[in-house]
Amino acid sequence: MEGLFDKQAAMYLTCKARISKKMVFKACCSQPSPLFGLGHRHRKCPSYYRCCRALQAGDLSEEQLKHAVPHAQFHLSFLSEENSTLYPSRSKTLTVFKAVVYSEARPRYPSEWFSMLAALTPQHSVAWDVGTGNGQAAISVAEVYEKVIATDISDEQLKQAIPHPQVQYVHTPLEMSDDELVSLIGGENSVDLITAATAVQWFDLDRFYPIVKRVLRKPGGIIAVWCYGSVEFSPEIDAILRRFYDLGKPFQSQSFKIASQCYKTLPFPFESVGVGCEGKPLELDMHKVMSFQGLLKFLSSLPVVHIAKEQGVDLLPEELLKDFERAWGEPESVRTATYKTYMLAGKVKL
């Protein structure tokens, strides 16, 4: 729902050989994320990527590639705006990242949440999942609603969407008019439930909320939005996470701050249905079993990391990564992450 997004450089990595977890850590975490623009910054890569039979690397900057360090296993290519597949980020300053990594790094929402929301709507015919991404929320909504229209401005995200017979995935480019969008969803007064999972902070709310009020069924329809703020593992790991979050504070966009403030500052002009209210979201816990690589993927997928990187600051420096590794223990071990989640639900005020 925002204005046009800046197109940024993309890099793709192919590793077919079997490699140890420690080498994966070095290749994917010690350097700036391998999913982003290569530039000339792979000067340490030859030692890190010895485990790879082949590595394809690209950048939108031909000037950067002129200074790239040659290596027998590297294939370098210029990615023009025409021949590169770019994921439009949800922030104007966000670096491009692969939708599949986003999918792997994020938690799944508990089915109980959707049963709770379904109990609040008298009808269960049509739901609209906005900013669906890869459909993590949409497929759960489809378990309690007959039809789910799942929309996103990102074609790349929708290519990774989880298939479901009751979910219709639709690309909604930014240039689509409000009337076109209302018609696509089903017309005015047609939707029983609208969901926006960890997404609404990126929307143009002055445009989004009037559309919500048009399409929601009156009476009976509700909108539910939620996000997760902090992630907790153990006191030792949590202390390092706080250091990481503190490093990122100067680079937080206003949208990111709304999420980090647990939607307590999110404008929400709807009548409460008992699931939080404007300024006071309902607090929920969400759990995910995670590997050490999963933690690093999650952190590297956060928008603030890429905003800082664009300004020349690495929020995941070698020293911090080593602290995480020591606190985690055995690289092969898994831990349970607790995502502190915050939800608001409401109906149109009549």
Number of C-alpha atoms within 10 A of each C-alpha: 20 14 12 14 15 13 17 22 23 24 25 16 15 11 14 11 10 10 13 10 13 12 15 17 18 17 22 20 19 18 18 21 21 18 20 21 24 23 21 15 15 18 13 11 15 17 11 18 21 14 17 19 14 17 18 14 24 24 24 21 18 15 12 15 19 10 12 16 14 12 12 9 14 17 12 17 15 17 20 14 12 7 8 15 16 22 20 23 23 23 21 17 19 23 28 25 27 21 24 14 15 19 19 13 20 16 19 14 16 13 14 10 13 21 15 11 19 19 11 21 17 11 16 20 15 23 28 27 27 24 28 27 29 25 27 18 23 34 23 21 29 20 17 18 22 15 20 29 22 29 26 22 24 23 20 20 23 21 13 16 22 14 13 15 10 17 25 15 23 17 16 20 15 15 10 12 11 14 12 11 16 17 12 13 19 14 15 17 17 18 28 25 30 23 25 21 22 20 18 23 22 20 19 12 17 9 12 14 16 11 16 23 19 17 23 25 21 18 14 16 26 28 26 21 22 24 24 23 18 17 19 15 16 14 10 13 17 16 14 16 19 13 12 17 17 11 17 19 14 10 19 17 17 11 17 18 18 20 24 18 15 23 27 19 15 20 14 19 13 19 16 17 16 11 18 18 20 18 14 16 21 18 15 15 14 15 16 14 11 18 17 20 20 16 19 20 19 18 19 23 23 14 24 26 25 24 22 21 18 14 10 9 15 17 24 22 14 14 10 16 18 13 13 20 17 13 16 20 11 10 14 11 10 16 14 13 19 19 19 17 21 24 23 26 26 22 24 19 11 7
